[in-house]
Each structure stands twice: as C-alpha cells, then as structure tokens.
C-alpha cells in the first residue's frame, strides 16, 4: 500500500490532538494538586490514551459502528502511535531542565510542552507512514472516514 506523507501527517496530527489534550489536562491537574514528576507523567499518559482513543471512537461511532467495534478499531489504529508519541513527548519534557517543575504560569512549562509535542509529531510521522503502508494503524479505520 502506497502512503503519502500527507496521509501520515494527517494520521499523526489526529493522534497528536488526543495526546495533547490528555497531556495538558494531566499536567494541569497534577500541577494543581502539587504532584511530583512520576504521578504527573502517569496521569498525563493515561489521559493521552483516553482522549486519543476517544477521538478515534467518536468518528467510528458516527459511522454507526457499535461501541465495542469502535473501541477495538481505535485500539488497533492508535495504540502504537500514541505509545511512541507519549514516550517521545515525556522523554523530551524530562530532559529539558526544570520543565517538569515549572509552574503552569511559566513560559518554560508551556514552551517545553509545545516543543515536546512537536518533536513527538516529527518522530511519529515516519513511523505512522510505515505502519499505514503495511495496512496497520490508521489504515484499519480509513474506510470509515467520510
């Protein structure tokens, strides 16, 4: 299956949207609760997966699939992409000095988060291109897009 960079970028951007919502919400909640680095990252990762899957499922349910079928397809389509994106995103946040301890009102926090999501997008796009080209990842849900 021949896959364009545009298709791969679109699939990655879709995945990044869910990841970003979960990451931001997780970091905001964890920071507001005064949590340390590890629980903050765990919450952000869990929420990234939840929102990533939810965005995919929304379109599949709109295409009249059952909730169970939509969940199975979302798991098949998004798991590898979200996993890679989360490893890269959180890895970048951890190596930027002070980023995880910066408050929500700081440019360091938001700049580091934006940069980490950009790096995750750049790293994940070629991987998604390869996965889609093999009929996996977002290729399994392509028929349901309108």
C-alpha positions as CSV (number, residue, x, y, z in Angstrom):
1,X,0.0,0.0,0.0
2,X,1.5,3.4,-1.1
3,X,1.1,6.0,1.6
4,X,1.8,9.7,1.1
5,X,3.5,11.9,3.7
6,X,0.3,13.9,3.8
7,X,-1.7,10.9,4.9
8,X,0.9,10.0,7.5
9,X,1.0,13.6,8.8
10,X,-2.8,13.7,9.0
11,X,-3.0,10.5,11.0
12,X,-0.2,11.7,13.3
13,X,-1.9,15.1,13.8
14,X,-5.1,13.3,14.7
15,X,-3.2,11.2,17.2
16,X,-1.3,14.3,18.5
17,X,-4.6,16.1,19.1
18,X,-5.8,13.5,21.6
19,X,-2.4,13.2,23.1
20,X,-2.1,16.9,23.6
21,X,-5.5,17.2,25.2
22,X,-4.6,14.4,27.6
23,X,-1.1,15.7,28.3
24,X,-2.2,19.3,29.0
25,X,-5.2,18.2,31.2
26,X,-3.0,15.7,33.1
27,X,-0.2,18.2,33.7
28,X,-2.7,20.9,34.8
29,X,-4.5,18.5,37.2
30,X,-1.2,17.2,38.6
31,X,0.3,20.6,39.0
32,X,-2.8,22.0,40.7
33,X,-2.6,19.0,43.1
34,X,1.1,19.5,43.7
35,X,2.1,16.1,42.4
36,X,5.6,15.1,41.7
37,X,7.1,14.1,38.3
38,X,6.2,10.4,38.2
39,X,2.5,10.7,39.1
40,X,2.2,13.7,36.8
41,X,3.5,11.8,33.9
42,X,1.4,8.7,34.6
43,X,-1.8,10.8,34.8
44,X,-0.9,12.7,31.6
45,X,-0.1,9.4,29.7
46,X,-3.3,7.7,30.9
47,X,-5.3,10.8,29.8
48,X,-3.5,11.0,26.5
49,X,-4.5,7.4,25.7
50,X,-8.1,8.0,26.8
51,X,-8.5,11.2,24.7
52,X,-6.6,9.6,21.7
53,X,-8.9,6.6,21.7
54,X,-12.0,8.8,22.3
55,X,-11.3,11.0,19.3
56,X,-11.0,8.0,17.1
57,X,-14.0,6.3,18.5
58,X,-16.1,9.4,18.0
59,X,-15.7,9.2,14.3
60,X,-16.3,5.4,14.2
61,X,-19.5,5.7,16.3
62,X,-20.6,8.5,14.0
63,X,-20.1,5.9,11.1
64,X,-22.6,3.7,13.0
65,X,-20.3,1.2,14.5
66,X,-21.1,-0.3,17.9
67,X,-19.2,1.0,20.9
68,X,-17.4,-2.3,21.2
69,X,-16.4,-2.4,17.5
70,X,-15.3,1.2,17.6
71,X,-13.1,0.5,20.7
72,X,-11.5,-2.5,19.0
73,X,-10.7,-0.4,15.9
74,X,-9.4,2.5,18.0
75,X,-7.1,0.2,19.9
76,X,-5.8,-1.3,16.7
77,X,-5.4,2.1,15.0
78,X,-3.9,4.2,17.7
79,X,-2.0,2.2,20.3
80,X,1.4,2.2,18.7
81,X,1.2,5.8,17.6
82,X,0.1,7.0,21.0
83,X,2.7,4.9,22.8
84,X,5.6,6.3,20.6
85,X,4.2,9.8,20.9
86,X,4.0,9.6,24.7
87,X,7.5,8.1,25.1
88,X,9.0,10.9,23.0
89,X,6.9,13.7,24.4
90,X,7.5,12.8,28.1
91,X,11.2,12.0,27.4
92,X,11.7,15.5,26.0
93,X,9.9,17.1,28.9
94,X,12.2,15.1,31.3
95,X,15.4,16.2,29.6
96,X,14.5,19.9,29.5
97,X,15.9,21.3,32.7
98,X,13.2,22.5,35.1
99,X,10.3,21.8,32.7
100,X,8.5,19.3,34.9
101,X,8.8,21.5,37.9
102,X,7.9,24.8,36.2
103,X,4.5,26.2,37.1
104,X,1.6,26.5,34.8
105,X,2.1,30.2,34.6
106,X,5.6,29.9,33.2
107,X,6.8,30.2,29.6
108,X,9.2,27.3,30.4
109,X,6.4,24.9,31.0
110,X,4.3,25.8,28.0
111,X,7.3,26.2,25.7
112,X,8.7,22.9,26.8
113,X,5.4,21.2,26.3
114,X,4.8,22.7,22.9
115,X,8.4,21.7,21.9
116,X,7.9,18.1,23.2
117,X,4.7,17.7,21.2
118,X,6.4,19.0,18.1
119,X,9.3,16.5,18.5
120,X,6.8,13.7,19.1
121,X,5.0,14.6,15.9
122,X,8.2,14.7,13.9
123,X,9.3,11.3,15.3
124,X,5.9,9.6,15.0
125,X,5.0,10.7,11.4
126,X,7.5,8.5,9.6
127,X,6.6,5.6,11.9
128,X,2.9,6.1,11.1
129,X,3.7,6.2,7.4
130,X,5.5,2.9,7.7
131,X,2.7,1.3,9.8
132,X,-0.1,2.6,7.5
133,X,1.8,1.3,4.4
134,X,1.6,-2.1,5.9
135,X,-2.2,-1.9,6.3
136,X,-2.0,-1.3,10.1
137,X,-2.5,1.7,12.3
138,X,-4.9,4.3,10.8
139,X,-5.2,2.2,7.7
140,X,-7.6,-0.1,9.6
141,X,-10.1,2.8,10.1
142,X,-9.6,4.6,6.8
143,X,-12.7,3.0,5.3
144,X,-14.8,4.7,8.0
145,X,-13.7,8.2,7.3
146,X,-16.2,10.4,5.5
